[in-house]
Amino acid sequence: MKNSKTIIIIAAVLIIAVGVAAVVLSRDNKNLSDDIDNANVSNSDNVNNNNETGGSEKQEDTPREKEGYFFEYNGVQIGINDEAAPILEVLGEPMHYFEAPSCAFEGMDKIYSYSGFEFTTYTKDNVDYIASIVFLDDTVTTREGITLNATLEDIVAAYGSEYENSFNQYSYRDGNCVLSFIIENDEVVSVEYALPEDDLEG
């Protein structure tokens, strides 16, 4: 009889324990489900916000197209009067470097040579800016397709006939840049982007 009572008590305890465990598991599953639902709502809101802003972060990373005449090398846009430091950071160490006291500006004129071209900087208010870009060989080209060894016909086809001609130099001006081609024996022997002469007074 005593054994029967003991068995009944143990059975009752087990039933109660199983019931308590079931209730606890049910609550945990409900909390987990609520957490997942909240996370999904949060992610959905983030996606909607990104769509509403049109992916602003991606747009900021897209380089803005420069205006006027400028040189482009391996995706790097180099224009007259551009600040030199960011360009040098992207281009890396030049093949050659030279500097000399400036005749037109404060400080030093600095010449940085890379494969196929070089550019000169001038200093203003302790900041270096691009003063000129010169082609060294025919491995580089203007954005419009003109390189050393091109012809006058090629130049006119690319830039039109509204040029200034001084001896063998054909020049086009756009804003703060003069793009010049020197022609000898019917082919281009020099390509240069430079500051206009009236800007050289600093």
Residue, then its C-alpha position, 0 to 999 in steps of 0.5 A: m500500500k505504501n509503495s502504491k502511494t509512493i508511485i502515485i506521488i512520483a507520477a504526479v510530480l512527473i506530470i507536473a514537471v512535464g506540464v511546467a516544462a511545456v509552459v516554459l518552452s511555449r513561452d520561449n518559442k513565442n518570444l523567439s518568434d516575436d524577436i524574429d518578427n521584429a528583426n524582419v520588420s527592422n530589416s524591411d524598414n532599412v531596405n525601404n529607407n535605402n530605396e527611398t533615398g535612392g542608394s545615396e551612399k552609392q551615388e556619393d561614391t560615383p565620381r562626378e564628371k568634370e566639365g571642360y578640357f581635362f586629361e584622364y589616366n587609368g580612370v583618374q581625372i586630371g584638370i587644370n587648377d585641380e588640387a594636386a594632393p588627391i591626384l598624387e595619392v591615387l596615381g602613386e609614386p611618380m617615375h621622376y620628380f623635379e622642382a624649381p622656384s616658380c617664375a609666376f607663382e609663390g613657392m616651387d613649381k613641381i614636375y611629376s612624371y608618369s608613364g606617357f605624361e607629366f604634369t606641373t603644379y604651382t603653389k597658392d596659399n600653401v596648396d599645390y594645384i595642377a598648372s599644366i599636363v604634357f604628353l611624353d609619348d603616344t601611349v596616352t591620348t586625350r579624352e577625345g582620342i588625339t595623341l602624338n602623331a595625329t594630324l590636323e584633320d584628326i584634331v579638327a574632327a575631334y574639336g572643330s575648327e574654332y581654334e587659335n593658330s600661332f605658327n604651328q600651334y593650334s589651341y582651344r580654350d575652355g574655361n580655365c584650360v587651354l588645350s594646345f597641339i603643336i604640329e610639325n611635318d603634318e603630325v602632332v608633336s606636342v599635346e599640352y593642357a595649361l593655364p591660360e596666359d592671363d591666369l599666369e599672374g597668379 
